[in-house]
């Protein structure tokens, strides 16, 4: 994994079982369940996941960058006047935060450190 490279993409879905069925059948993707509200996918060319959400999907893709020094990445985003929309939090496998760029696009940066 390289710092500042796109590493993962997250999408939203209301019905995770239906979304797994669709992508398995259409494209042969495989999945790993992480509880009732999250699944990751593999064999797609880029790793990613689906988060269960009851909200209508408007802009469902979340681009996730990697950085091995999460606090440094957070400082870099703040220094460049990015807006932190979700501070650093833990999840199975690592930690991450979300931010918006000057155009309003929401991205995330994660670390396994």
C-alpha positions in Angstrom: 0.0 0.0 0.0 1.2 3.5 -0.8 0.5 6.7 1.0 -2.0 9.0 -0.7 -3.1 6.4 -3.3 -6.7 5.3 -3.8 -7.0 2.1 -1.9 -10.6 1.3 -1.5 -14.1 2.4 -2.6 -17.2 2.3 -0.5 -20.8 2.2 -1.8 -24.2 2.2 0.0 -27.0 -0.3 -0.4 -30.3 -0.8 1.4 -30.3 -4.6 1.0 -26.8 -6.2 1.3 -28.0 -9.7 0.3 -29.6 -8.4 -2.9 -26.4 -6.4 -3.8 -24.2 -9.5 -3.2 -26.5 -11.6 -5.4 -26.4 -8.9 -8.2 -22.6 -8.5 -8.3 -21.9 -12.2 -7.9 -24.2 -13.1 -10.7 -23.1 -10.3 -13.1 -19.4 -10.0 -12.4 -18.3 -12.9 -10.2 -17.3 -10.8 -7.3 -16.8 -12.4 -3.9 -17.8 -11.0 -0.5 -16.8 -11.0 3.2 -19.5 -10.1 5.7 -18.6 -7.8 8.6 -21.7 -7.9 10.7 -25.2 -7.0 9.5 -24.3 -3.5 8.1 -21.1 -4.0 6.1 -19.7 -6.3 3.4 -16.4 -6.0 1.5 -15.9 -7.2 -2.1 -13.0 -8.7 -3.9 -12.2 -9.8 -7.4 -13.4 -6.5 -8.9 -10.1 -4.9 -9.8 -10.2 -2.6 -6.8 -11.1 -3.6 -3.2 -14.2 -2.0 -1.8 -17.3 -2.5 0.3 -21.0 -1.8 0.7 -22.4 -0.1 3.8 -26.1 -0.8 4.6 -28.0 2.4 4.6 -31.8 3.2 4.6 -31.1 6.6 3.0 -31.6 7.1 -0.7 -28.4 6.8 -2.5 -27.5 10.2 -4.1 -23.7 10.1 -4.4 -23.1 6.6 -3.1 -19.4 6.2 -3.8 -16.8 7.0 -1.1 -13.2 7.0 -2.4 -10.8 5.9 0.4 -7.1 6.8 0.3 -4.5 5.0 2.4 -1.9 6.7 4.7 0.4 4.9 7.2 0.4 8.0 9.5 -3.2 8.9 9.9 -2.6 11.9 12.1 -0.2 13.4 9.6 -2.8 12.9 6.8 -5.4 14.6 9.0 -3.1 17.6 9.6 -2.3 17.8 5.8 -6.1 17.9 5.0 -6.7 20.6 7.6 -3.7 22.7 6.5 -5.0 22.6 3.0 -8.4 23.9 4.2 -10.2 20.6 3.8 -13.3 20.2 6.0 -13.2 17.3 8.4 -16.7 15.8 8.5 -15.9 12.7 10.6 -12.9 12.7 12.9 -10.6 9.7 13.3 -12.5 6.6 14.4 -11.7 2.9 14.6 -13.3 0.0 12.6 -12.3 -3.7 12.2 -8.9 -3.6 10.6 -7.9 0.0 11.2 -8.9 3.6 11.7 -10.0 6.4 9.3 -11.5 9.9 9.0 -13.7 11.6 6.4 -13.2 15.0 4.8 -14.6 17.2 2.1 -12.4 18.8 -0.5 -13.0 22.4 -1.7 -15.6 21.3 -4.2 -17.6 19.4 -1.6 -16.6 15.8 -2.5 -16.4 13.6 0.5 -13.4 11.2 0.7 -11.8 9.2 3.5 -8.3 8.3 4.5 -7.6 5.1 6.4 -4.6 3.4 8.1 -3.9 0.0 9.5 -1.4 1.5 11.8 
